[in-house]
Structures are given as C-alpha cells and as structure tokens.
Amino acid sequence: MEAYLSIFTFLMLFCFMANSITDSTPEAYWKTTLGNTPMPNAIKNSIHNGEAIVKGSTILPELVTVNIYKCGSTNEKSEPNDDTITSLFFSEKGLSVGQKMNLHFPKSIGDQSAAFVPRHVVESIPFSSNHFDQVLAYFDVKLQSPAAQTIKGTLERCEISSTLKNENYCATSLESMVDFVTANLGKHVKALSSVIPKDTGMQSYTILGVKKLGDGQSAISCHRSSYPYTVFICHKRPSTVPYVVSLVGEDGLKIEAAAVCHEDTSEWDPEFVAFQVLKTNLGTPVCHFIYQYNVLWVRDD
C-alpha cells in the first residue's frame, strides 16, 4: 500500500512540476491571464527560440523611436527631419475617409532580433544604468561598441520617471507587460500592432476607413527598444484616443495602421518634433501612427 502511495505521490509531483514549467513560458502566461486574446505580430515576432539573448558586441536591431521628453529621436541615426518620424504625425481633423497622407513606415525588424525572455530569467539579469559595467559584462559587450551605446540608451529611457499625467513603465518580459496593462485597463483588452505587408518608402496614401477603439479615451502604448533581449517601454497617458486606420498607397499597398491621438500634451517638451511638423504649440493635440514593431493596448468592453 505504501508503495502505491509513493508512486501516486511521485506522479502528482511530476505533473505539478511539468505544469509549473509550462506556465513559466511567456506564451502560457499570456493565455492564462488574457485567455484567447489574439497576439499581435509585434509580440508574436518576439517569442521565438524561447530564451534567445544577443550576446557580444553585435549591432542590435535599429529601431526608429521617438522620445516625447526630448526633441527628435532617441536613436542617434534618426534626425527630426527623418521622414520615417515626421510623416507619421498628423492632426485629428485630417483623420477622415478620402484624406491623403504622405507616409513612410520604417523597415520591420522581422523575427531575427532578440526574443522575450521568461520573467524568472530576466529577474536574475542586471538591468540598471547604475550597474552598467555589470550589464555589459553579462552580455559580453565592449564599452566602446555601438551595442553598448544602444544598451545605455534603453536603460536611460527605462529610468525616466513618471509624472502626474504620464505613467511610464519598462516591460522587460511579456509577463510584466501583461501585468502593467491589466492593472491599468483590466483583463478585457485588445493588443494591436500595425499590419504592413512589406517595407515601404515614402509615398501617398488614401484613408479608406477610420475606427475608434475601446472606450475611445483609454490606451497604453508599448514601444520596442533595442536591447539584447526584448524590452518594451510602455506609457499610459490621459485623454489618449486610439484608432485603427485603413490605408491604401499609390502603389496599391493596403495597410491597417494603429494610431493614437494625444489630446493633452501639456507636459511634453515644447520643442518636440511633432509640434514642428504640425506647426502647433505645447498643449495642442498630437496624433501619430504606431510602428509595426510596437503595441497598442485598448479596453475590449
């Protein structure tokens, strides 16, 4: 009898451990927390090879990113006059069917970059500009390399403090991103990224359709930032109106682009590039499309 109990106990323990391992994966956490909520490409493309971490002084994927706290781009190679940045800003009154826009969506990073790492692994890896030497040593990156500068930039952006109107959060794992989103928007959410079939150059697009999402005022944007594993910098701002915009290019290319309109920009840098492009001032609304490797979260009521 005792032998049977021992075998039963062993089998139960084995099953428990197997389930724990399964639940520890980013995909499993998504399903457990969000159920059948579809996963956008920006996240799907970051869940390959399980725990892929780029090590060594490799040139990390170049992402076009914009920092609202500084004029222009956080990427040293992207200037305020870069049309991959300037063309994506627009005014909300221009968001109507039939309206034409000159747009340039930047090259997608595809699925060749670093992947999401499970949270229990990430928590054991140094992640702070105060321990920059340890970070570089862990990833075997040389101090003077371009990769070191890229890593430093991401760490510094992750350490920007939140304000009364702008809540910032650095998601170093898919699990932590899901937790931040559900804590702010609840578990009934949608995650979207722009759907762009191929790389595009600058060209004219015509708006085919406009759809306001969620409750029309709550949204969280998560922007992919270059790092040896997948990191997203998320922010929640009040009076943010999310949209999906259907576009067709002059070459016939059709795009489903996620977009947001920030109605309150009173805390932004007054020299921010969007104000220059739109010829407006601090405090006036700013709209922009979401790059295909970023994620827009909205309530799904």
QUIURZI-V131435 format. One record per pair of residues at least 24 apart in sequence whose C-alpha atoms are under 7 Angstrom apart, sorted by sequence separation. I is the first residue (numbers start at 0). J is the second residue. D is the distance in whole Angstrom. If there is no record, write none. Layout:
i=I j=J d=D
i=I j=J d=D
This chain:
i=216 j=240 d=5
i=238 j=262 d=5
i=260 j=284 d=7
i=261 j=285 d=5
i=215 j=240 d=5
i=238 j=263 d=6
i=260 j=285 d=6
i=261 j=286 d=6
i=128 j=154 d=6
i=215 j=241 d=6
i=260 j=286 d=4
i=127 j=154 d=6
i=128 j=155 d=7
i=259 j=286 d=6
i=260 j=287 d=7
i=259 j=287 d=6
i=212 j=241 d=5
i=258 j=287 d=6
i=259 j=288 d=7
i=211 j=241 d=6
i=212 j=242 d=5
i=258 j=288 d=4
i=211 j=242 d=4
i=257 j=288 d=6
i=258 j=289 d=5
i=210 j=242 d=5
i=211 j=243 d=7
i=256 j=288 d=7
i=257 j=289 d=5
i=209 j=242 d=7
i=210 j=243 d=5
i=256 j=289 d=7
i=209 j=243 d=6
i=210 j=244 d=6
i=209 j=244 d=5
i=208 j=244 d=6
i=209 j=245 d=6
i=208 j=245 d=5
i=207 j=245 d=5
i=206 j=245 d=6
i=207 j=246 d=5
i=206 j=246 d=5
i=207 j=247 d=7
i=205 j=246 d=6
i=206 j=247 d=7
i=204 j=246 d=6
i=205 j=247 d=5
i=204 j=247 d=5
i=205 j=248 d=6
i=204 j=248 d=4
i=203 j=248 d=6
i=204 j=249 d=6
i=202 j=248 d=7
i=203 j=249 d=6
i=202 j=249 d=7
i=60 j=108 d=7
i=60 j=112 d=6
i=118 j=172 d=5
i=117 j=172 d=6
i=116 j=172 d=6
i=118 j=174 d=6
i=115 j=172 d=6
i=115 j=173 d=7
i=171 j=229 d=7
i=172 j=230 d=7
i=171 j=230 d=5
i=195 j=254 d=5
i=53 j=113 d=6
i=170 j=230 d=6
i=171 j=231 d=7
i=194 j=254 d=6
i=195 j=255 d=7
i=52 j=113 d=6
i=170 j=231 d=5
i=194 j=255 d=5
i=51 j=113 d=6
i=52 j=114 d=7
i=169 j=231 d=6
i=170 j=232 d=6
i=193 j=255 d=6
i=194 j=256 d=6
i=51 j=114 d=5
i=169 j=232 d=5
i=170 j=233 d=7
i=193 j=256 d=4
i=50 j=114 d=6
i=168 j=232 d=6
i=169 j=233 d=6
i=193 j=257 d=5
i=44 j=109 d=7
i=45 j=110 d=7
i=50 j=115 d=7
i=168 j=233 d=5
i=192 j=257 d=6
i=44 j=110 d=5
i=50 j=116 d=5
i=167 j=233 d=6
i=168 j=234 d=6
i=191 j=257 d=7
i=47 j=114 d=6
i=49 j=116 d=7
i=167 j=234 d=4
i=46 j=114 d=5
i=166 j=234 d=5
i=167 j=235 d=7
i=45 j=114 d=5
i=46 j=115 d=6
i=165 j=234 d=7
i=166 j=235 d=5
i=223 j=292 d=6
i=45 j=115 d=6
i=165 j=235 d=6
i=166 j=236 d=6
i=223 j=293 d=6
i=153 j=224 d=6
i=165 j=236 d=5
i=222 j=293 d=5
i=153 j=225 d=7
i=164 j=236 d=6
i=221 j=293 d=6
i=222 j=294 d=7
i=153 j=226 d=7
i=164 j=237 d=6
i=221 j=294 d=5
i=220 j=294 d=6
i=221 j=295 d=6
i=157 j=232 d=7
i=220 j=295 d=5
i=149 j=225 d=7
i=150 j=226 d=6
i=219 j=295 d=6
i=220 j=296 d=6
i=219 j=296 d=5
i=218 j=296 d=6
i=219 j=297 d=7
i=218 j=297 d=5
i=217 j=297 d=6
i=55 j=138 d=6
i=54 j=138 d=5
i=55 j=139 d=5
i=56 j=140 d=5
i=213 j=297 d=5
i=214 j=298 d=7
i=54 j=139 d=6
i=55 j=140 d=5
i=56 j=141 d=6
i=212 j=297 d=7
i=213 j=298 d=5
i=54 j=140 d=7
i=213 j=299 d=5
i=58 j=145 d=7
i=59 j=146 d=6
i=213 j=300 d=7
i=56 j=144 d=6
i=58 j=146 d=5
i=57 j=146 d=6
i=56 j=146 d=6
i=107 j=198 d=7
i=25 j=117 d=6
i=106 j=198 d=5
i=24 j=117 d=6
i=105 j=198 d=7
i=23 j=117 d=7
i=105 j=199 d=7
i=104 j=199 d=6
i=103 j=199 d=6
i=104 j=200 d=7
i=193 j=289 d=6
i=195 j=291 d=7
i=103 j=200 d=5
i=193 j=290 d=6
i=194 j=291 d=6
i=103 j=201 d=4
i=193 j=291 d=5
i=102 j=201 d=5
i=103 j=202 d=7
i=192 j=291 d=5
i=101 j=201 d=7
i=102 j=202 d=6
i=192 j=292 d=7
i=101 j=202 d=5
i=102 j=203 d=6
i=192 j=293 d=6
i=101 j=203 d=4
i=102 j=204 d=7
i=192 j=294 d=5
i=100 j=203 d=6
i=101 j=204 d=6
i=191 j=294 d=6
i=192 j=295 d=6
i=99 j=203 d=7
i=100 j=204 d=5
i=190 j=294 d=6
i=191 j=295 d=5
i=99 j=204 d=6
i=100 j=205 d=6
i=190 j=295 d=6
i=191 j=296 d=6
i=99 j=205 d=4
i=190 j=296 d=5
i=98 j=205 d=6
i=99 j=206 d=6
i=189 j=296 d=6
i=190 j=297 d=7
i=97 j=205 d=6
i=98 j=206 d=6
i=188 j=296 d=7
i=189 j=297 d=5
i=97 j=206 d=5
i=188 j=297 d=6
i=189 j=298 d=6
i=96 j=206 d=5
i=97 j=207 d=6
i=188 j=298 d=4
i=189 j=299 d=6
i=95 j=206 d=7
i=96 j=207 d=5
i=187 j=298 d=6
i=188 j=299 d=5
i=96 j=208 d=6
i=116 j=228 d=7
i=187 j=299 d=5
i=96 j=209 d=7
i=115 j=228 d=6
i=187 j=300 d=7
i=95 j=209 d=7
i=113 j=227 d=6
i=114 j=228 d=5
i=115 j=229 d=5
i=184 j=298 d=6
i=113 j=228 d=5
i=114 j=229 d=5
i=113 j=229 d=6
i=28 j=174 d=6
i=25 j=173 d=6
i=25 j=174 d=6
i=39 j=190 d=6
i=41 j=192 d=6
i=38 j=190 d=7
i=39 j=191 d=5
i=40 j=192 d=7
i=33 j=186 d=6
i=36 j=189 d=7
i=39 j=192 d=6
i=62 j=224 d=7
i=62 j=225 d=7
i=61 j=225 d=7
i=60 j=225 d=6
i=59 j=225 d=6
i=59 j=226 d=7
i=91 j=260 d=7
i=54 j=227 d=7
i=53 j=227 d=5
i=52 j=227 d=5
i=53 j=228 d=7
i=52 j=228 d=5
i=51 j=228 d=7
i=45 j=229 d=7
i=107 j=291 d=7
i=88 j=273 d=6
i=107 j=292 d=7
i=89 j=277 d=7
i=85 j=276 d=6
i=79 j=272 d=6
i=90 j=285 d=6
i=91 j=286 d=6
i=89 j=285 d=7
i=90 j=286 d=6
i=89 j=286 d=5
i=70 j=268 d=7
i=88 j=286 d=6
i=89 j=287 d=6
i=68 j=267 d=6
i=69 j=268 d=6
i=88 j=287 d=4
i=67 j=267 d=6
i=68 j=268 d=5
i=70 j=270 d=6
i=71 j=271 d=6
i=87 j=287 d=5
i=88 j=288 d=7
i=67 j=268 d=6
i=70 j=271 d=4
i=71 j=272 d=5
i=87 j=288 d=5
i=69 j=271 d=6
i=70 j=272 d=6
i=67 j=271 d=6
i=41 j=291 d=6
i=41 j=292 d=5
i=41 j=293 d=6
i=41 j=294 d=6
